[in-house]
Amino acid sequence: MGEVVIIIDETKSSKLRISRCRICHEEEAESFFEVPCACSGTVKFAHRDCIQRWCNEKGNTTCEICLQVYRHGYTAIPKPSKMIEEEEVTIR
């Protein structure tokens, strides 16, 4: 899963770097991705929408790999805590 370089126009030597979203695994030009935390290498890039959905799913904005809080204003819907219902018991 190395880096792929595609030469678009040989006369101008333009290079388009292709990377993969660490969440949905879709491959696109690096310009479509964000670097939301301190991760590097193959887990560096992700789509903004993918990171946001992941934050909502897990209920926080901390990267589970590098443990850094995500940059760029990501938000999370807090997960409801599991409440234990108390029942009154009478012993006779």
N, C-alpha and C positions, 0 to 999 in steps of 0.2 A: 504494500500500500504506500508506495513512494510517491514523490511529487511527479506530476505529469506536466510537461511543457509542450505547448502546441505552437508552432510557428505559423502565423496567419499570413503574413506578407513577407516573402523572402527578400524583397528589394529593400524593405525598411527594417528588417530584422525585428519586427514587433513580436513580442512574446506574450502569450496569455497563460497565466498560471491557473491551473485547475486544482481545486482541493475538494475535500468531502466534508459535509456537515457531520459533526460527531453524534448528532441525535438521529436525524432521518437518513443519513448516509447518502444523500443526493450529491452528485458531483456537479460543480459549477465553477465559474471564474471566481477567484478570491474576492473580487470586488462585491460579490453578492453576500459575503459573510461578515460577521463581526468577530472580534476577539474579546469575549466578555469577561475574561478572568486571567489568571497567571499561567494557565495551562499552555503547553508548547507541543511541538511535534504534530502528530496526526490528530490530536484532540484539541488543537488550538482554535479551529474555526467552527462556527455554527451560525445558522440563520437566526436572525433576531426573533422571528415568530416561534421557532423551535425552542429557543431558550425560554421565552415567555411562557409557552405552554408547559414546559418542564417545571418551571417555578410554580405555576398554578397547581400542577399535579402533586408536587411534593410538599407544597405549603411554605417554602422559604426561598430566599434568593442567594443561597450559598452554594458554591460549586462543590459537588461531592468528591471531586478528584483533588483539586488543589486547596480546598477549604477557604477560598477567598470569596468575599461577597461580590456578586456580579456588578459590573460597571453599567453605565448608560441608563440608569433609571428603571431597571427591571422591578416589577412588583410581584407579590404573591398573595394568593388568597389563603389565609390561615386555615389549617385543617381543624375541624371541631374536635375538641378533646373528648375522650371517651369518659363519660360520667358513670360512676357506679351508683345505681339506685339503692337507697337505703330502705329497708322494710322494717316495720315495727313488729317485734315478736314478743308474745307474752308467754312466759314459762310458768306453769302452775304446778 
